[in-house]
Amino acid sequence: MFYREAGQFKSTYQADMAVFPIRQDRIGLAVILLIAFIGIPLIGNDFFITSVMIPFLVFSLAAIGLNILTGYTGLISLGTAAFMGVGAYAAYKMTTAFPGVNIIVLILVSGLFSAAIGVLFGLPSLRIKGFYLAVATLAAQFFLQWAFVRVPWLFNYNASGAIEVPQRLLFGIPVTGASASPETRYYVCLCLVIVMTWFASNLVHGKIGRSWMAVRDMDIAAELMGIKLLTAKLLAFAVSSFYAGVAGAMMIFLWYGGGEAADVFNIRLSFNILFMVIIGGLGSLIGSFFGAAFIASLPTIMKFGLPALGVPLSGATAEHVTFMLVGALIIVFLIVEPHGLARLWQIGKQKLRTWPFPY
């Protein structure tokens, strides 16, 4: 069978505990990256790249951030969209204050501002958890969304109240602004997501990730083992908000090209990212990609894919059907498979390893 580890011997502990211990997994990852870097820009048109691939990458990064907090640490947050907005506005203010700095650097630095705000609103997690923590982060969502609209300094006193993305160049190529091509913005998003996913993978598989999972499983036992709850929880909020902030800056600068906080970083976006984590799989980085791929591509498939196949479906009807499908799938996954699509993927690979005798 093509998916076997027979003959692949490990001589070190590091090799045995690798993220991709089987050669076929490493080959599969290389193929996926090859398709992402070469195949999609060659085959996909501007509409596919702008409407499907870039949103998928942005939402994947935001879902990874929320998964670090909710899936790995067990802390519920309903304010992901607000932390994304902090990153977007921080990047906008820095482009105004430092016009000569590389835009990629500003997008990454914007995550630090979001991390600081995330730590501030994560302080209640030291005393409360569960439903009460969800309400506290929901309050952060409403407060920050109010600030985005009511504090003119954040949007440079623009009469429209919107973020206006300036044009910035990278090696002489427009990366942001109206003249930036979809392929260029896609490559920037792809590189950022790959690097930050690699960093998150090393983080959750190391000492910090193990402390997060100990807090998730039983915080009292984790504290008795010597894990400092203050450090672990606030670090989880900081890292999660950092990823959300970078995703928010990418959303405005590399996808929308501008926008108003009231329309973009609302409570609906926070719930959508939470749904991505639930459907994709809690405590799984690959599950974040699965959930983002499903929810980010489903509206486009419903609005444009089905009519192209001859299924008459208006835009409003497609939106309603999308809501119903997502809601039904959330209920199904919570009942049948709480670990989401990532667990189904893991089961499928395990059955391939023992085929033709799957258990």
C-alpha positions as CSV (number, residue, x, y, z in Angstrom):
1,M,0.0,0.0,0.0
2,F,1.2,3.5,-0.8
3,Y,0.7,4.8,2.8
4,R,3.0,2.6,5.0
5,E,5.8,3.3,7.4
6,A,7.3,-0.2,7.0
7,G,11.0,0.2,6.5
8,Q,11.1,3.7,7.8
9,F,13.3,3.4,10.9
10,K,13.8,6.1,13.5
11,S,17.2,6.3,15.3
12,T,16.6,9.4,17.4
13,Y,13.9,10.6,19.7
14,Q,13.5,13.8,17.7
15,A,12.8,11.8,14.5
16,D,10.3,9.7,16.3
17,M,8.4,12.7,17.7
18,A,8.5,14.7,14.4
19,V,5.4,16.5,13.2
20,F,5.5,14.4,10.0
21,P,7.2,11.1,11.0
22,I,6.1,9.2,7.9
23,R,7.8,9.9,4.6
24,Q,4.5,10.0,2.7
25,D,3.3,12.9,4.9
26,R,6.4,14.9,4.1
27,I,5.9,14.2,0.3
28,G,2.3,15.1,0.6
29,L,3.2,18.4,2.3
30,A,5.7,19.2,-0.4
31,V,3.1,18.5,-3.1
32,I,0.6,20.8,-1.4
33,L,3.2,23.6,-1.2
34,L,4.1,23.0,-4.9
35,I,0.5,23.3,-5.9
36,A,0.0,26.4,-3.7
37,F,3.1,28.2,-5.0
38,I,2.9,27.2,-8.7
39,G,-0.3,25.4,-9.6
40,I,-2.9,27.9,-8.2
41,P,-1.3,31.1,-9.7
42,L,-1.0,29.3,-13.1
43,I,-4.5,27.7,-13.2
44,G,-6.6,30.0,-11.0
45,N,-8.0,33.3,-12.4
46,D,-8.1,36.6,-10.5
47,F,-11.6,35.9,-9.2
48,F,-10.6,32.5,-7.7
49,I,-7.5,33.9,-6.1
50,T,-9.3,37.0,-4.7
51,S,-12.6,35.4,-3.6
52,V,-11.4,32.0,-2.5
53,M,-7.7,31.6,-1.9
54,I,-6.9,34.9,-0.1
55,P,-9.9,34.6,2.2
56,F,-9.0,31.0,2.9
57,L,-5.5,32.0,4.0
58,V,-6.6,35.0,6.1
59,F,-9.3,32.9,7.9
60,S,-6.9,30.0,8.4
61,L,-4.5,32.3,10.3
62,A,-7.3,33.7,12.4
63,A,-8.6,30.2,13.1
64,I,-5.1,29.1,14.2
65,G,-5.0,32.0,16.6
66,L,-8.4,31.1,18.1
67,N,-7.5,27.4,18.2
68,I,-4.4,28.2,20.3
69,L,-6.6,29.8,22.8
70,T,-9.7,27.6,22.7
71,G,-8.5,24.3,21.4
72,Y,-5.1,24.1,23.1
73,T,-5.7,26.1,26.3
74,G,-9.4,25.6,26.8
75,L,-10.3,29.3,27.1
76,I,-13.3,30.5,25.2
77,S,-13.2,33.7,23.3
78,L,-15.9,35.6,21.3
79,G,-13.8,38.6,20.5
80,T,-11.5,37.4,17.8
81,A,-12.9,39.9,15.2
82,A,-12.2,42.7,17.6
83,F,-8.6,41.6,18.0
84,M,-8.3,41.4,14.2
85,G,-9.6,45.0,14.1
86,V,-6.9,46.1,16.5
87,G,-4.2,44.6,14.1
88,A,-5.8,46.3,11.1
89,Y,-6.0,49.7,12.7
90,A,-2.5,49.4,14.2
91,A,-1.1,48.6,10.7
92,Y,-3.0,51.5,9.2
93,K,-1.6,54.0,11.8
94,M,1.9,52.7,11.4
95,T,1.7,53.0,7.6
96,T,0.8,56.7,8.2
97,A,3.5,57.2,10.8
98,F,6.3,55.2,9.1
99,P,5.7,55.4,5.4
100,G,9.2,54.1,4.6
101,V,9.0,50.9,6.5
102,N,8.3,47.6,4.7
103,I,4.6,46.8,4.7
104,I,5.3,43.2,5.6
105,V,7.1,44.3,8.8
106,L,4.2,46.6,9.7
107,I,1.7,43.8,9.3
108,L,3.7,41.6,11.6
109,V,4.3,44.4,14.1
110,S,0.6,45.2,14.2
111,G,0.1,41.8,15.8
112,L,2.0,43.0,18.8
113,F,-0.5,45.7,19.5
114,S,-3.3,43.2,19.2
115,A,-1.4,40.9,21.6
116,A,-1.1,43.7,24.2
117,I,-4.9,44.3,24.0
118,G,-5.5,40.6,24.1
119,V,-3.5,40.3,27.4
120,L,-5.5,43.2,28.8
121,F,-8.8,41.6,28.1
122,G,-7.5,38.1,29.0
123,L,-6.9,39.1,32.7
124,P,-10.4,38.0,33.7
125,S,-9.4,34.4,32.6
126,L,-7.4,34.2,35.9
127,R,-10.6,34.3,37.9
128,I,-13.4,33.1,35.6
129,K,-13.7,30.5,32.8
130,G,-16.3,28.9,30.6
131,F,-19.5,30.9,30.0
132,Y,-18.4,33.8,32.1
133,L,-15.1,34.2,30.2
134,A,-17.1,34.0,26.9
135,V,-19.2,36.9,28.1
136,A,-16.1,38.9,29.1
137,T,-14.5,38.5,25.7
138,L,-17.9,39.3,24.1
139,A,-17.7,42.6,26.1
140,A,-14.3,43.2,24.6
141,Q,-15.8,42.6,21.1
142,F,-18.5,45.3,21.7
143,F,-16.1,47.8,23.3
144,L,-13.4,47.6,20.7
145,Q,-16.0,47.7,17.9
146,W,-17.4,50.8,19.4
147,A,-13.9,52.3,19.6
148,F,-13.2,51.6,16.0
149,V,-16.3,53.7,15.0
150,R,-16.2,56.4,17.7
151,V,-12.5,57.3,18.0
152,P,-11.6,59.3,14.9
153,W,-7.9,59.2,15.6
154,L,-7.9,55.5,14.6
155,F,-9.0,56.2,11.0
156,N,-7.1,59.4,10.7
157,Y,-10.2,61.6,11.0
158,N,-11.5,60.4,7.6
159,A,-15.0,61.6,6.9
160,S,-16.0,58.1,5.7
161,G,-14.6,56.5,8.9
162,A,-13.0,53.8,6.7
163,I,-9.4,52.5,6.5
164,E,-7.8,53.7,3.2
165,V,-5.0,51.4,2.3
166,P,-2.0,53.2,0.7
167,Q,0.1,51.7,-2.1
168,R,3.3,50.1,-0.8
169,L,6.0,48.4,-2.8
170,L,8.1,45.3,-2.1
171,F,11.2,44.9,-4.3
172,G,9.6,47.4,-6.7
173,I,6.4,45.4,-7.0
174,P,3.1,46.8,-5.6
175,V,1.9,44.7,-2.7
176,T,-1.0,46.9,-1.4
177,G,-3.2,49.4,-3.0
178,A,-5.3,49.4,-6.2
179,S,-2.4,48.5,-8.5
180,A,-1.3,45.4,-6.5
181,S,-2.2,42.3,-8.5
182,P,-4.1,39.4,-6.9
183,E,-1.2,37.0,-7.5
184,T,1.2,39.3,-5.6
185,R,-1.2,39.7,-2.6
186,Y,-1.8,35.9,-2.7
187,Y,2.0,35.1,-2.5
188,V,2.4,37.5,0.4
189,C,-0.5,35.9,2.3
190,L,0.8,32.4,1.5
191,C,4.3,33.1,2.8
192,L,3.0,34.8,6.0
193,V,0.6,31.9,6.7
194,I,3.3,29.3,6.1
195,V,5.8,31.0,8.3
196,M,3.4,31.6,11.1
197,T,1.9,28.1,10.9
198,W,5.4,26.7,11.2
199,F,6.0,28.9,14.3
200,A,2.7,27.8,15.8
201,S,3.4,24.1,15.2
202,N,6.8,24.4,17.0
203,L,5.1,26.3,19.8
204,V,2.3,23.8,20.5
205,H,4.6,20.8,20.2
206,G,7.0,22.3,22.8
207,K,7.1,23.1,26.5
208,I,4.7,26.0,26.1
209,G,2.1,23.9,24.2
210,R,2.3,21.1,26.7
211,S,1.6,23.6,29.5
212,W,-1.4,25.0,27.6
213,M,-2.8,21.5,27.1
214,A,-2.3,20.8,30.8
215,V,-4.3,23.9,31.7
216,R,-7.0,22.9,29.3
217,D,-7.3,19.4,30.7
218,M,-7.3,20.4,34.4
219,D,-6.0,23.8,35.5
220,I,-5.8,22.9,39.2
221,A,-3.6,19.8,38.5
222,A,-1.5,21.9,36.1
223,E,-0.9,24.4,38.9
224,L,0.0,21.6,41.3
225,M,2.6,20.3,38.8
226,G,4.3,23.7,38.8
227,I,2.7,25.4,35.8
228,K,2.0,29.1,36.4
229,L,-1.6,29.7,35.4
230,L,-1.0,33.5,35.1
231,T,1.8,33.0,32.6
232,A,0.2,30.2,30.6
233,K,-3.2,31.9,30.2
234,L,-1.9,35.3,29.5
235,L,0.6,34.0,27.0
236,A,-2.2,32.0,25.3
237,F,-4.2,35.2,25.0
238,A,-1.2,37.1,23.7
239,V,-0.2,34.6,21.0
240,S,-3.9,34.1,20.0
241,S,-4.4,37.8,19.7
242,F,-1.1,38.2,17.8
243,Y,-2.3,35.8,15.2
244,A,-5.7,37.5,15.0
245,G,-4.1,40.9,14.7
246,V,-1.9,39.8,11.8
247,A,-4.9,38.2,10.1
248,G,-6.9,41.4,10.5
249,A,-4.1,43.5,8.9
250,M,-3.9,41.0,6.1
251,M,-7.7,41.1,5.6
252,I,-7.7,44.9,5.1
253,F,-4.4,45.4,3.4
254,L,-4.1,42.2,1.2
255,W,-7.7,41.3,0.7
256,Y,-10.3,44.1,1.0
257,G,-8.0,47.0,0.2
258,G,-9.9,49.1,2.8
259,G,-13.0,48.9,4.9
260,E,-15.1,50.0,7.8
261,A,-14.8,48.3,11.2
262,A,-18.6,48.2,11.7
263,D,-19.0,46.2,8.5
264,V,-15.9,44.0,8.7
265,F,-14.8,43.3,12.3
266,N,-18.3,42.6,13.8
267,I,-19.6,39.9,16.1
268,R,-20.6,37.8,13.1
269,L,-17.0,37.4,12.0
270,S,-16.1,36.3,15.6
271,F,-18.7,33.6,15.4
272,N,-17.6,32.5,11.9
273,I,-14.0,32.0,13.1
274,L,-15.3,30.0,16.1
275,F,-17.3,27.9,13.7
276,M,-14.2,27.2,11.7
277,V,-12.5,25.9,14.8
278,I,-15.4,23.7,15.8
279,I,-15.9,22.2,12.4
280,G,-12.2,21.9,11.6
281,G,-11.3,20.5,15.0
282,L,-10.3,21.8,18.4
283,G,-6.7,21.5,19.3
284,S,-5.5,20.9,15.7
285,L,-3.6,23.2,13.4
286,I,-4.6,21.3,10.3
287,G,-8.2,21.4,11.5
288,S,-8.0,25.2,11.4
289,F,-7.2,24.9,7.7
290,F,-10.0,22.4,7.1
291,G,-12.6,24.6,8.9
292,A,-11.4,27.8,7.1
293,A,-11.5,26.0,3.7
294,F,-15.0,24.8,4.3
295,I,-16.6,28.0,5.6
296,A,-14.6,30.5,3.5
297,S,-15.3,28.6,0.2
298,L,-18.9,27.5,1.0
299,P,-20.6,31.0,0.2
300,T,-18.7,31.2,-3.1
301,I,-19.7,27.7,-4.1
302,M,-23.3,28.4,-3.2
303,K,-23.5,31.7,-5.0
304,F,-21.4,31.0,-8.1
305,G,-20.7,27.2,-8.3
306,L,-24.2,25.9,-8.2
307,P,-25.6,28.4,-10.7
308,A,-22.7,27.5,-13.0
309,L,-23.8,23.8,-12.8
310,G,-27.4,24.8,-13.7
311,V,-28.9,24.9,-10.2
312,P,-30.9,28.2,-10.0
313,L,-30.0,29.9,-6.7
314,S,-30.3,33.6,-6.0
315,G,-27.7,35.4,-3.8
316,A,-30.1,35.8,-0.9
317,T,-31.2,32.1,-1.0
318,A,-27.6,31.0,-1.2
319,E,-26.7,33.0,1.9
320,H,-29.7,31.5,3.8
321,V,-28.8,28.0,2.7
322,T,-25.2,28.6,3.8
323,F,-26.3,29.6,7.3
324,M,-28.5,26.5,7.6
325,L,-25.7,24.1,6.4
326,V,-23.1,25.6,8.8
327,G,-25.5,25.4,11.7
328,A,-26.5,21.8,10.9
329,L,-22.9,20.8,10.5
330,I,-21.9,22.4,13.9
331,I,-24.7,20.4,15.6
332,V,-23.6,17.2,13.8
333,F,-19.9,17.6,14.6
334,L,-20.6,18.4,18.3
335,I,-22.7,15.3,18.6
336,V,-21.0,12.8,16.3
337,E,-17.3,13.9,16.1
338,P,-16.4,16.7,18.6
339,H,-12.9,16.9,17.2
340,G,-14.1,17.9,13.7
341,L,-12.7,17.3,10.3
342,A,-9.2,16.9,11.6
343,R,-10.2,13.8,13.5
344,L,-11.9,12.3,10.4
345,W,-8.7,13.0,8.5
346,Q,-6.7,11.2,11.2
347,I,-9.0,8.2,11.2
348,G,-8.8,8.0,7.4
349,K,-5.0,8.0,7.5
350,Q,-4.9,5.4,10.2
351,K,-7.2,3.1,8.2
352,L,-4.9,3.5,5.2
353,R,-1.9,2.4,7.3
354,T,-3.6,-0.8,8.2
355,W,-5.4,-1.5,4.9
356,P,-6.7,-4.0,3.8
357,F,-7.4,-4.8,7.5
358,P,-8.8,-1.5,8.9
359,Y,-10.1,-1.6,12.4
